Amino acid sequence: MPRQNIIPDILSIYNSPKSKRPWHFEELVGRRPVNYFAFGRGALVEAFRLCGVGQDDKVLLPAYICRGVLASLHAVGAHPLYYQVERNLKAAFNPNSTPPAKAVLAVNYFGFPQHLDIFERYCKRTGAFIIEDNAHGLFSMDEEGRMLGTRSDMGVFSLRKTIPLPNGAALVINRSDFNDKLAKQKPFEASRADFLFTLKQSVRRFIGSFGVQSARAVISILRIRRQMMIGSPIPLPDPDDEVVLPEPAGCSPLVRDGINTVHPRLETDRRRALYLFLHEWIGRHSKCTPVFKDLPDGVVPYGYPFICEPDDLKNIERLLFRKGFLCISWPDLPDAVKESSPSFYKKVRLVPFLW
Ligand SMILES: Cc1ncc(COP(=O)(O)O)c(C=O)c1O
């Protein structure tokens, strides 16, 4: 990969010129049928409903997943059937012998395309539907130039993870026989999150104009405050996330009215520049190893994922923070897989590209 000499400013997004014309997610996905939700988990519930997943049905999903996804299964009364992933996060199960499920989740981890052939073979045998979980991969494409989230029966997007928004997620339908079955769009509703978002955006813009040092100071204060309140500088895992869907259900009107907090092309460039910088810099400053060895054309990364041994963690966290980057553990694994999972599942760290 080419060496990057410029350190991209993680906060530049909040003060960069906005897109002249607000854009709509439907345009991005070629005007396919779309239903909007506040969270990706709501979009998953609707996806399961469309696939006919009901009480005591099975959904095949990766064991390497955040526990919140289980709440969507819980909402329709379904049970998880887990498959494992390789160290490069490629799905690893036998499509000829894995027990049948009503639906299977193919996750484009961190915006990198998941190979779908294994899922297609499984579905051919069992009649399951493929839901492409593209919560991380807005703007991303595969090597054939296909937008992630549009390559299988349906795609789930969590827009709020890539774009500064109060909330916002989408379910995209990619097969015409489902068009009429898609539920009516629930009303868009401004909630407390919209009010807080406006406030946060002003604060981010203000802090951003003073550079990374002031942002670091604010983060440090927030961490000290959290430490005093809950005894930890970062939010604690909550087992209830496996059964409770987040509120509100309705998507923010900002998504309906046109998104103007980032420009798709500028955001693509910003994310790829951050990724290339970190790929080179982390490799030079630590023994940590990348999850993906390349950044293929078309991929718009969610963040920079890498594998870090426990001994190196404090050091790399400190170095990254000095440069203005945070580093989080991903995912908060479901309780059922925590103990039995391969050790690298717990060693993946992610540098998020949104503060
Ligand atoms: C891979 C994946 N899918 C789905 C979701 C659910 O998205 P949301 O948090 O918007 O409900 C998440 C959340 O972290 C996720 O990481």
The ligand as a Tripos MOL2 file, in Angstrom:
@<TRIPOS>MOLECULE
LIG
   16    16     1     0     0
SMALL
NO_CHARGES

@<TRIPOS>ATOM
      1 C1        -22.5350   -5.6910   12.2030 C.3       1 LIG1
      2 C2        -23.6650   -4.9430   12.8390 C.ar      1 LIG1
      3 N1        -24.9190   -5.1500   12.3980 N.ar      1 LIG1
      4 C3        -25.9670   -4.4960   12.9220 C.ar      1 LIG1
      5 C4        -25.8020   -3.5890   13.9460 C.ar      1 LIG1
      6 C5        -26.9870   -2.8690   14.4920 C.3       1 LIG1
      7 O1        -26.9540   -1.5080   14.0980 O.3       1 LIG1
      8 P1        -27.6060   -0.4160   15.0240 P.3       1 LIG1
      9 O2        -26.6510   -0.1460   16.1560 O.co2     1 LIG1
     10 O3        -27.8190    0.7870   14.1550 O.co2     1 LIG1
     11 O4        -28.8810   -0.9750   15.5390 O.co2     1 LIG1
     12 C6        -24.5290   -3.3680   14.4620 C.ar      1 LIG1
     13 C7        -24.3390   -2.4790   15.5920 C.2       1 LIG1
     14 O5        -23.2850   -2.2510   16.1200 O.2       1 LIG1
     15 C8        -23.4270   -4.0270   13.8800 C.ar      1 LIG1
     16 O6        -22.1760   -3.8110   14.3030 O.3       1 LIG1
@<TRIPOS>BOND
     1     1     2 1
     2     2     3 ar
     3     2    15 ar
     4     3     4 ar
     5     4     5 ar
     6     5     6 1
     7     5    12 ar
     8     6     7 1
     9     7     8 1
    10     8     9 2
    11     8    10 1
    12     8    11 1
    13    12    13 1
    14    12    15 ar
    15    13    14 2
    16    15    16 1
@<TRIPOS>SUBSTRUCTURE
     1 LIG1         1 GROUP 0 **** ****
